[in-house]
Amino acid sequence: MDIHQSSTVLDALIHVREEIDGTLGLRCACRASICGSCGMRVNGQAKLVCKTRVEELSPDGETLLVEPMGNQPVIKDLVVDISSFFAKMEQVTPFLQPDKLPESGEFIASNDSMEKLLTEMNCIMCGLCVSDCTVLEVDNTFIGPAALAKASRFVYDPRDDKTEERLKFLNYEQGGIWDCTRCMQCVEVCPKGVAPMDRIMALREKVMDAGHTNTNGARHATAFVDSVRHSGWLDELKLPIKSFGIFNLKAMISLIPLAIRSQRAGKVPPLIHKNIPEVENVRRIFDKVENKK
Ligand code: FES
């Protein structure tokens, strides 16, 4: 179809609905990347279509593939059912829970503390991160990038008094912070720079600093760091043992098929894990980062 050079994908879709097929189902409202309602997949990646110019993706008139967002059931055409998105939001109690109200007036929060939350507060709940989350694709119990970024917004808010309860929930709940695989898709597609994965990593640090280290995820992270600090590279043989615990027989047995597949593929790590040459340089990096904190 012929469209203006500055047209967005949403303009094109509205043109289709008004001129070609009045039955086309799509969602939109503000047309200014504020309301978050026009999330769709364009050429396989989640985007706000009101913010995506056709010319950017189709400079020479290439065909664009527009699909509904992923990881949520389709209601009609380009409209998905967002109820699971909001159910996951509710799981993280997305509101302030102060123990007591101020005696008079309102809560005073410092500028500095609020500025630190600006990134999280930029979220417009468009769900693009949920659409392209590779964990949700295989495990619907994962709380997901949007809700976890929202959780971090309240964990770091000085007016909230339920930090400990929130951290415990995010740490121990199935589908919590340790299920993120750091694929970066949420960071890539977020139209507001919220970078949900970075928020999840900050929550991991926070739960470990608070002493909640008795999970597979926390042990995995610690084992990873210890191995690289000690030898300069990852001891893949010890990693699962340290993550699950050697006495966790069920977990150890469940790893046997993986070990057999790795062996067949010639990917079994060396039994004797040697330090890399000049490992002191790696240790110096660790010291620098830790002293910076
Ligand atoms: Fe509101 Fe696109 S229509 S964000």
Residues whose N, C-alpha, C, O or C-beta is under 5 A from the ligand:
A	BS01	FES	C28 A29 C30 R31 A32 S33 I34 C35 G36 S37 C38 L48 C50
